Amino acid sequence: MTTSASVPAGPESAIVRTGTVTDRLVEANGRYADAFTDPGMDARPVLRVAVVACMDARLDLHAALGLELGDCHTIRNAGGVVTDDVIRSLTISQRALGTRSVVLIHHTGCGLESLTEEFRHDLEMEVGQRPAWAVEAFRDVDQDVRQSMQRVRTSPFLVHTDDVRGFVFDVRSGLLREIDPGA
């Protein structure tokens, strides 16, 4: 796997090593756009699936799931937790863009396992305002996947809840482990 830390420094990489990280990303986009060809797709995912996953940088969802551009909608946040905003995105995905299946992916070694709601208190003390959002920290990743599946299955806004499955991605092996919703 190639990471930004392992990109060759030769002329073939042509990544500028000055400026900010954002400058590097914008320059990389210029190279991408130079070779870009409009694939002629619309926003409807070919496989009619939405994947909700953690934002952890170790998860390369497309590679891990054998997905190509245009196959799915991908919704990511800290922990892959089903929040009100995830329900909002899934509702739009289903009702306006035709998805029928939902795949939930949490992972081993998630940073939310080491946080508590005390994080919100610390923020309030630092900035003088308590965040309106919950941290959604958890101790048991399997149970959190079950809770996320339940939130999707019981949302009144989602019309397709019969194909909702949850998994834990092992960051060391790359394997998915399916979670039994009733365990």
CORBELQUI-V65092 format. One record per residue. OMEGA is omega in whole degrees, 0 to 359 (NA if undefined). Layout:
# CORBELQUI-V65092
omega = <OMEGA:OMEGA>
This chain:
# CORBELQUI-V65092
omega = <179:174:180:179:183:179:180:183:181:183:180:180:175:176:180:182:176:179:183:174:179:175:178:180:179:178:177:178:177:178:178:182:178:182:186:172:180:182:176:180:167:187:181:181:183:183:178:181:172:179:176:185:176:180:183:184:179:182:173:189:181:179:183:183:180:183:175:176:178:183:189:165:179:180:183:174:179:179:185:186:177:179:176:181:175:176:176:182:178:178:177:180:181:190:182:189:165:179:182:183:177:176:180:182:169:181:176:176:181:179:180:177:182:177:172:176:175:177:178:179:179:177:179:179:182:188:177:179:179:178:179:183:176:178:183:177:179:178:184:185:179:180:179:175:178:179:179:177:180:178:178:184:184:180:179:184:183:183:181:183:181:179:178:181:183:185:169:178:178:185:179:182:183:182:172:173:182:181:176:184:184:185:NA>
